Amino acid sequence: MLPFALKVVWFCLSFTGIIACWVVLSIFSRAIGSSWGPHLYSIFATILQGIFCLGMVYDMNPFRMPKAFCIAQTFIIYYAAWSLTGVCAAFTFATTGSVLWPSSMIRTTASTLAWDNRYYFPILIFPLACLSISVPVLLKLDAIRPTDDLHCDASHPIWGRFLGYAGFSMLPTIPCFFLSAAAAYRVLQIHINNQRSQVFRTTRSYSRSQFSSDRHATTLEFASPITLPVTATTAPLDLETSCFSESQKGALPRLIINEDPLDHVDDMYEIDDPSPHVLPSPVFASPSSHQKSPTRWEATATTSNLDDEFSPRRQTTSIPASGKFRLLIRSTLQVKGWLTRIINRYSRRACPAFKIKPCTGYLAVDPVSDVGSADSSETLPY
């Protein structure tokens, strides 16, 4: 026989378990926003532990328990165990179904665990069906007999317990096991896909940032020198008047004009947009330069090598356009430069007083010794 002290300890654990079950599951029902599952579980757990604790009336000795009480205790324990299994199965169907067959609408936790009439089958129909099978079979076999235990149970034959909590309760666990495994696999796949998508987005954003930085570096590499903002108004070409001081002349932008008609005219016509490109003043073009401002605004002579690629005349402008567009512009300007040279060459032979100035776009009458002084020169449009 089992010692009575062990029976007392077991009774205390069962009784306090009932109280703890109600407290914990009440809080759990508030957390999930659904009360039917926790409350039903608490009710059936109270029935199961309550009928067990009632055996303390007979000192939890099955040999001292009446026959009717022993049979009632056995079947009540079986029914409570089947009902608890049905509640757990209903919860499993609700949670795994929301993962395996998600609805097109966004569902909250409360709506996922909301009561469904389909839960009547595992909670109500399944326990009653098991009870209707086990009661006649066990009563006919007279399997419920007292043994050295804490409560009455089917013991003769021993396989009669498979008709109770040890057998029928395993039937709902089989589909629940496969549903839980499938839901866990689905959740694992979702987490892996989310991690891959995060890595892909991170890599793509990093590639975009690298591409933007490379493009920015390329743009800075071909950027033109710092120039002063040019307003819509243009300064007069003749700055010999008294309205401009020498300091103002040095601060204003300048135009590079080549006096040699056979020089590289196409280089001075390179532009990257329809707006005119005004060259910066020497003061702002080179911060380290200590040269004085030119006294003549229009005629700033350039005597660098004509074929030098690093000539300031070639570096004053930059065309951040595509190679084909740049080649087309340069070809057009070269043809125009060749035509200008030919016209100047033959016009000087016919009339030395006329020549084409490519930077101003005007036919200028050069002063000659026998025509007049420098003040008598005039400029004619094409």
C-alpha positions as CSV (number, residue, x, y, z in Angstrom):
1,M,0.0,0.0,0.0
2,L,1.1,3.5,-0.7
3,P,1.9,5.7,2.3
4,F,-0.8,8.1,3.4
5,A,1.7,11.0,3.4
6,L,2.2,10.6,-0.4
7,K,-1.6,10.6,-0.9
8,V,-1.8,13.9,1.1
9,V,0.9,15.5,-1.0
10,W,-0.8,14.4,-4.2
11,F,-4.1,15.8,-2.9
12,C,-2.6,19.2,-2.1
13,L,-0.9,19.4,-5.5
14,S,-4.2,18.5,-7.3
15,F,-6.2,21.0,-5.4
16,T,-3.8,23.9,-5.8
17,G,-3.5,23.0,-9.4
18,I,-7.2,23.7,-9.9
19,I,-6.8,27.2,-8.4
20,A,-3.7,27.9,-10.4
21,C,-5.4,26.7,-13.6
22,W,-8.2,29.2,-13.2
23,V,-5.9,32.1,-12.4
24,V,-3.5,31.5,-15.2
25,L,-6.1,30.7,-17.9
26,S,-8.2,33.7,-17.0
27,I,-5.2,35.9,-17.6
28,F,-4.4,34.0,-20.8
29,S,-8.0,34.5,-22.1
30,R,-7.6,38.3,-21.7
31,A,-4.3,38.2,-23.5
32,I,-5.6,36.4,-26.5
33,G,-9.0,38.0,-26.6
34,S,-10.8,34.7,-26.6
35,S,-12.4,33.1,-23.5
36,W,-14.1,29.9,-24.7
37,G,-10.9,27.8,-24.9
38,P,-9.3,28.7,-21.5
39,H,-12.7,28.6,-19.7
40,L,-13.6,25.1,-21.1
41,Y,-10.2,23.8,-20.3
42,S,-10.5,25.1,-16.7
43,I,-13.9,23.5,-16.4
44,F,-12.8,20.1,-17.6
45,A,-9.6,20.3,-15.5
46,T,-11.7,21.1,-12.5
47,I,-13.9,18.0,-13.1
48,L,-10.9,15.8,-13.6
49,Q,-9.0,16.9,-10.5
50,G,-12.1,17.3,-8.4
51,I,-13.3,13.7,-8.8
52,F,-9.7,12.6,-8.0
53,C,-9.6,14.7,-4.9
54,L,-13.0,13.3,-3.7
55,G,-11.2,10.0,-3.2
56,M,-9.6,11.6,-0.2
57,V,-12.9,10.9,1.6
58,Y,-11.9,7.2,1.4
59,D,-8.3,8.0,2.1
60,M,-7.6,7.5,-1.6
61,N,-7.8,3.8,-1.1
62,P,-9.7,2.1,-3.9
63,F,-10.3,-1.0,-1.7
64,R,-12.3,1.2,0.7
65,M,-14.3,2.9,-2.1
66,P,-17.9,1.7,-2.9
67,K,-18.4,0.0,-6.3
68,A,-20.7,2.7,-7.6
69,F,-18.2,5.5,-6.6
70,C,-15.4,3.6,-8.2
71,I,-17.2,3.2,-11.5
72,A,-18.3,6.8,-11.5
73,Q,-14.8,8.0,-10.7
74,T,-13.4,6.0,-13.6
75,F,-15.8,7.2,-16.3
76,I,-15.7,10.8,-15.1
77,I,-12.0,10.8,-15.3
78,Y,-12.2,9.3,-18.8
79,Y,-14.7,11.9,-20.0
80,A,-12.8,14.8,-18.6
81,A,-9.6,13.6,-20.3
82,W,-11.3,13.2,-23.6
83,S,-12.9,16.7,-23.3
84,L,-9.5,18.3,-22.5
85,T,-8.1,16.5,-25.6
86,G,-10.9,18.0,-27.6
87,V,-10.3,21.5,-26.4
88,C,-6.6,21.2,-27.2
89,A,-7.5,19.8,-30.6
90,A,-9.8,22.7,-31.3
91,F,-7.1,25.2,-30.4
92,T,-4.7,23.3,-32.7
93,F,-7.1,23.5,-35.6
94,A,-7.6,27.2,-35.1
95,T,-4.0,28.1,-34.9
96,T,-2.6,25.8,-37.6
97,G,-5.5,26.6,-39.9
98,S,-4.7,30.3,-39.8
99,V,-1.1,29.5,-40.9
100,L,-1.8,26.8,-43.5
101,W,-4.9,28.4,-45.0
102,P,-4.7,32.1,-44.3
103,S,-7.6,34.3,-45.2
104,S,-7.4,37.1,-47.7
105,M,-8.4,39.5,-45.0
106,I,-6.2,40.6,-42.2
107,R,-7.1,38.7,-39.0
108,T,-6.3,39.5,-35.4
109,T,-5.6,37.1,-32.6
110,A,-9.1,37.3,-31.3
111,S,-10.6,36.6,-34.8
112,T,-8.2,33.6,-35.3
113,L,-9.3,32.0,-32.0
114,A,-12.9,33.0,-32.3
115,W,-15.5,30.3,-31.7
116,D,-16.5,28.2,-34.6
117,N,-19.4,25.7,-34.7
118,R,-16.9,23.1,-36.1
119,Y,-15.3,22.9,-32.7
120,Y,-18.4,21.1,-31.4
121,F,-17.0,17.9,-32.9
122,P,-13.7,17.7,-30.9
123,I,-15.2,19.2,-27.7
124,L,-18.6,17.6,-27.5
125,I,-19.2,14.9,-30.0
126,F,-15.8,13.1,-29.7
127,P,-16.0,12.7,-25.8
128,L,-19.6,11.4,-26.0
129,A,-18.7,9.0,-28.8
130,C,-15.8,7.6,-26.8
131,L,-18.0,7.3,-23.7
132,S,-20.7,5.5,-25.6
133,I,-18.1,2.9,-26.7
134,S,-16.1,2.4,-23.4
135,V,-19.0,2.3,-21.0
136,P,-20.8,-0.8,-22.3
137,V,-17.5,-2.6,-23.1
138,L,-15.9,-2.1,-19.7
139,L,-19.1,-2.8,-17.8
140,K,-19.7,-6.0,-19.7
141,L,-16.1,-7.1,-19.0
142,D,-16.3,-6.0,-15.4
143,A,-12.9,-4.4,-16.0
144,I,-13.2,-1.7,-13.2
145,R,-11.8,-3.3,-10.1
146,P,-9.9,-1.8,-7.1
147,T,-6.1,-1.9,-7.2
148,D,-3.2,-0.5,-5.2
149,D,-3.5,3.0,-6.7
150,L,-4.8,6.5,-5.9
151,H,-8.0,6.1,-7.8
152,C,-10.1,3.4,-9.5
153,D,-9.4,2.4,-13.1
154,A,-10.0,-0.5,-15.5
155,S,-7.5,-3.2,-14.5
156,H,-9.0,-6.6,-15.4
157,P,-8.2,-6.9,-18.3
158,I,-5.5,-4.2,-18.4
159,W,-6.1,-3.4,-22.1
160,G,-9.4,-1.9,-21.1
161,R,-7.5,1.3,-20.3
162,F,-7.0,1.8,-24.0
163,L,-10.7,2.5,-24.1
164,G,-10.1,5.4,-21.7
165,Y,-7.6,8.2,-21.5
166,A,-4.7,5.9,-22.7
167,G,-6.3,5.0,-26.1
168,F,-9.1,7.2,-27.4
169,S,-7.2,10.4,-26.4
170,M,-4.5,9.5,-28.9
171,L,-6.8,9.6,-31.9
172,P,-7.1,13.5,-32.2
173,T,-3.4,13.9,-31.5
174,I,-2.5,12.2,-34.8
175,P,-4.0,14.8,-37.1
176,C,-2.9,17.6,-34.7
177,F,0.7,16.4,-34.9
178,F,0.8,16.5,-38.7
179,L,-1.0,19.9,-38.8
180,S,1.4,21.3,-36.2
181,A,4.4,20.0,-38.2
182,A,3.1,21.4,-41.4
183,A,2.4,24.8,-39.8
184,A,5.9,24.9,-38.2
185,Y,7.4,24.1,-41.6
186,R,5.4,26.9,-43.2
187,V,6.4,29.4,-40.6
188,L,10.1,28.4,-41.0
189,Q,9.8,28.9,-44.8
190,I,8.3,32.3,-44.3
191,H,11.1,33.4,-41.9
192,I,13.7,32.1,-44.4
193,N,12.1,34.0,-47.2
194,N,11.9,37.2,-45.1
195,Q,15.5,36.9,-44.2
196,R,16.4,36.4,-47.9
197,S,14.3,39.4,-49.0
198,Q,16.0,41.6,-46.3
199,V,19.4,40.5,-47.5
200,F,18.4,41.2,-51.1
201,R,17.0,44.6,-50.2
202,T,20.1,45.4,-48.3
203,T,22.4,44.3,-51.1
204,R,20.3,46.2,-53.7
205,S,20.3,49.4,-51.6
206,Y,24.1,49.0,-51.1
207,S,24.6,48.5,-54.9
208,R,22.4,51.6,-55.6
209,S,24.4,53.7,-53.2
210,Q,27.7,52.4,-54.7
211,F,26.4,53.2,-58.2
212,S,25.3,56.7,-57.1
213,S,28.6,57.4,-55.5
214,D,30.5,56.2,-58.6
215,R,28.3,58.3,-60.8
216,H,28.8,61.3,-58.5
217,A,32.5,60.8,-58.6
218,T,32.5,60.6,-62.4
219,T,30.4,63.8,-62.6
220,L,32.9,65.5,-60.3
221,E,35.8,64.3,-62.4
222,F,34.4,66.1,-65.6
223,A,33.0,69.1,-63.8
224,S,34.0,72.5,-65.0
225,P,36.0,75.0,-62.9
226,I,34.1,77.2,-60.4
227,T,32.5,80.1,-62.2
228,L,30.6,83.1,-61.0
229,P,26.8,83.1,-61.4
230,V,26.0,85.0,-64.6
231,T,22.8,87.1,-64.7
232,A,20.6,87.5,-67.7
233,T,22.1,90.9,-68.4
234,T,25.4,91.1,-70.3
235,A,28.1,93.6,-69.7
236,P,29.1,95.9,-72.6
237,L,32.2,94.8,-74.5
238,D,33.8,98.2,-74.3
239,L,35.1,98.6,-70.8
240,E,37.4,101.5,-71.5
241,T,34.7,103.9,-70.2
242,S,34.8,105.4,-66.7
243,C,31.8,103.5,-65.4
244,F,33.9,100.4,-64.6
245,S,36.9,100.5,-62.3
246,E,39.9,98.2,-62.6
247,S,38.8,96.1,-59.5
248,Q,35.3,95.7,-61.1
249,K,36.9,94.5,-64.3
250,G,38.9,91.9,-62.5
251,A,35.8,90.6,-60.8
252,L,33.7,90.3,-63.9
253,P,33.8,87.3,-66.2
254,R,35.9,87.5,-69.3
255,L,35.7,86.1,-72.8
256,I,38.8,84.5,-74.4
257,I,39.1,85.8,-78.0
258,N,41.8,84.5,-80.3
259,E,43.3,87.1,-82.6
260,D,44.7,84.5,-84.9
261,P,42.1,83.6,-87.5
262,L,43.8,80.3,-88.2
263,D,43.8,79.1,-84.6
264,H,41.7,76.3,-83.2
265,V,38.3,77.9,-83.6
266,D,36.4,74.7,-82.9
267,D,37.8,74.5,-79.4
268,M,36.2,77.9,-78.5
269,Y,32.8,76.8,-79.7
270,E,32.5,73.7,-77.4
271,I,29.4,74.0,-75.4
272,D,27.4,71.5,-73.3
273,D,24.0,73.2,-73.4
274,P,22.2,75.9,-75.4
275,S,23.0,78.6,-72.9
276,P,26.2,80.6,-73.4
277,H,29.2,79.4,-71.4
278,V,31.0,82.4,-69.8
279,L,34.5,81.9,-68.6
280,P,35.4,82.9,-65.1
281,S,37.6,85.8,-64.2
282,P,41.2,85.1,-63.5
283,V,40.7,86.0,-59.9
284,F,38.1,83.3,-59.4
285,A,39.3,80.7,-61.9
286,S,42.6,80.1,-60.0
287,P,42.6,81.0,-56.3
288,S,46.4,80.7,-56.2
289,S,46.9,83.1,-59.0
290,H,48.4,86.5,-58.2
291,Q,48.3,88.0,-61.6
292,K,46.8,91.4,-62.1
293,S,43.5,91.9,-64.0
294,P,43.9,92.7,-67.7
295,T,43.5,96.2,-68.7
296,R,41.7,95.2,-71.9
297,W,38.5,93.4,-71.4
298,E,37.9,92.0,-74.9
299,A,41.3,91.2,-76.0
300,T,42.9,88.7,-73.6
301,A,45.6,87.2,-75.7
302,T,46.4,83.5,-75.5
303,T,49.8,82.4,-76.6
304,S,49.8,78.8,-75.5
305,N,50.7,75.9,-77.8
306,L,47.9,75.3,-80.2
307,D,48.2,71.5,-80.1
308,D,48.6,71.3,-76.3
309,E,45.8,69.2,-74.8
310,F,46.4,70.8,-71.4
311,S,46.0,74.3,-72.7
312,P,43.7,76.5,-70.5
313,R,41.7,77.3,-73.6
314,R,40.9,73.6,-73.9
315,Q,40.2,73.2,-70.2
316,T,37.8,76.1,-69.8
317,T,34.8,74.1,-70.7
318,S,33.8,70.5,-70.2
319,I,31.0,68.5,-71.9
320,P,29.5,66.0,-69.5
321,A,27.5,64.5,-72.4
322,S,27.7,61.1,-74.1
323,G,30.6,60.3,-76.4
324,K,28.5,60.3,-79.6
325,F,26.9,63.7,-78.9
326,R,30.3,65.2,-78.0
327,L,31.8,63.7,-81.2
328,L,29.0,65.2,-83.3
329,I,29.4,68.7,-81.8
330,R,33.2,68.6,-82.2
331,S,32.9,67.5,-85.8
332,T,30.4,70.3,-86.6
333,L,32.6,72.9,-85.0
334,Q,35.6,71.6,-86.8
335,V,33.8,72.0,-90.1
336,K,32.7,75.4,-89.2
337,G,36.3,76.3,-88.1
338,W,37.7,75.1,-91.5
339,L,35.1,77.1,-93.4
340,T,36.0,80.2,-91.3
341,R,39.7,79.7,-92.0
342,I,39.1,79.4,-95.7
343,I,36.9,82.5,-95.8
344,N,39.5,84.5,-93.8
345,R,42.3,83.3,-96.0
346,Y,40.6,84.3,-99.3
347,S,39.1,87.5,-97.9
348,R,42.5,88.8,-96.8
349,R,43.8,88.3,-100.3
350,A,40.9,90.2,-101.8
351,C,40.4,92.8,-99.1
352,P,42.9,92.9,-96.2
353,A,40.6,95.2,-94.2
354,F,38.0,92.4,-93.6
355,K,38.1,89.3,-91.6
356,I,35.8,87.1,-89.6
357,K,36.2,87.1,-85.8
358,P,34.9,83.7,-84.7
359,C,34.3,84.5,-81.0
360,T,32.1,87.6,-81.6
361,G,30.3,86.3,-84.7
362,Y,30.8,89.6,-86.5
363,L,32.6,90.8,-89.6
364,A,35.1,93.2,-88.2
365,V,36.8,96.0,-90.2
366,D,40.4,95.9,-89.1
367,P,42.0,99.3,-89.1
368,V,44.8,99.8,-91.7
369,S,47.4,102.5,-91.8
370,D,46.0,104.1,-94.9
371,V,42.2,103.8,-94.0
372,G,42.0,105.5,-90.6
373,S,42.8,105.3,-86.9
374,A,41.7,102.6,-84.4
375,D,38.6,104.7,-83.4
376,S,37.2,104.5,-86.9
377,S,36.8,100.7,-86.9
378,E,33.3,99.4,-87.1
379,T,31.6,96.0,-86.7
380,L,29.2,94.6,-89.2
381,P,26.9,91.6,-88.6
382,Y,26.9,88.7,-91.0
